[in-house]
């Protein structure tokens, strides 16, 4: 991974983007894409759409969702503690004891996610998994008035953000789901600027995937692609407790995963595999027996239909503050998309 590209990834991971509040991260995407794309625009929904050769044929859309799971300030009690609701799906037990940040109009406010200490719990409390309303955020306020001077109802909350590197080209951070995908589609577009494809290529950083694939619905309708590839993360099964019989055999550092199944156009899948083999790019196969919970789901059925593919970055510990991916896999995914696009002829046929 180039130093400049790695710096973009770090900035992206440090910018908050819970669904509905993605602007800081989208500003990072817009600034980065503006350094190489022919066109960059942001639509009314908040999707950032960067294009290379926008008048070319066919029209190809690459999509990664910028939003991450988060929380929202729902209630402030008389003692100044914040009670929250979920933006996207959390494992509630993972929230306990985490450092968090409330993102306010006046800047970030640090807090901690807390619950009653185990020493003070009754036997039945200790045994039961907590509900979201059993937890609270402590920002250190002395009372409700002081808390209201710092935060407002509806302010978004994330885990403390930032990336840490591990051994063997691995990295851990909140929001690799799916800023890994945003990196891949924008890096693929950057690689394509060096080759000047005949196709029109639109790399889209979509919004609100975690609450219903909403940004992909509007951006795919607007771009009108003939071919669309979503880039998301998928479950790595190379850690304790993962069941390969359920999720497949997927490992970090063995390349991006190419999905096969009814959500994917078989011609797109075949061309992705052929591009990987021709360029010597490692890849893994994943079977997806139904419509996926990714942007590929809605891309496929936009307008009169889009020839859709799904490429995923293997991810350990999804929807946690320590999501772990391979930087090598991410770069290979970007190279795979670029190779795929360059092999698509102007009159390419994708009818299965």
CORNORDA-V607579 format. One record per backbone hydrogen bond with DSSP energy under -1.0 kcal/mol. CO is the residue of the C=O (numbers start at 1). NH is the residue of the N-H. Records with the same first field share a line. If there is no record, write none. Layout:
CO=NH  NH
//
This chain:
2=6
3=7
4=8
5=9
6=10
7=11
8=12
9=13
10=14
16=25
17=68
18=21
22=26
23=27
24=28
25=29
26=30
27=31
28=32
29=33
30=34
32=35
33=36  37
39=51
41=49
43=46
47=43
48=205
49=41
50=203
51=38  39
52=201
53=56
58=200
59=226  227
60=202
61=229
62=204
63=231
64=206
68=19
70=87
71=157
72=85
73=154
75=83
77=80
78=144
81=77
82=137
83=74  75
85=72
87=70
91=94
95=98
98=113
99=160
100=111
101=158
102=109
104=107
107=104
109=102
111=100
112=138
113=97
114=136
117=120
118=121
122=126
123=127
124=128
131=134
132=135
136=114
137=82
138=112
143=147
144=148
145=149
147=150  151
152=155
155=73
156=103
157=71
158=101
164=172
167=170
169=327
170=166
171=325
172=164
175=179
176=180
178=182
179=183
180=184
181=185
182=186
183=187
184=188
185=189
186=190
187=191
188=192
189=193
192=196
198=57
200=60
201=52
202=62
203=50
204=64
205=48
206=66
207=215
208=214
209=212  213
213=217
214=218
215=219
216=220
217=221
218=222
219=223
220=224
226=307
227=61
228=309
229=63
230=311
232=313
234=315
239=242
243=246  247
244=248
250=237
256=284
257=312
258=286
260=288
261=264
265=269
266=270
267=271
268=272
269=273
270=274
271=275
272=276
273=277
274=278
275=279
276=281
284=258
286=260
294=297
295=299
296=300
299=302
300=306
302=305
307=228
308=265
309=230
310=259
311=232
312=257
313=234
315=236
316=324
323=173
324=316
325=171
326=330
327=331
328=332
329=333
330=334
331=335
332=336
333=337
334=338
335=339
336=340
337=341
338=342
341=344
345=348
//
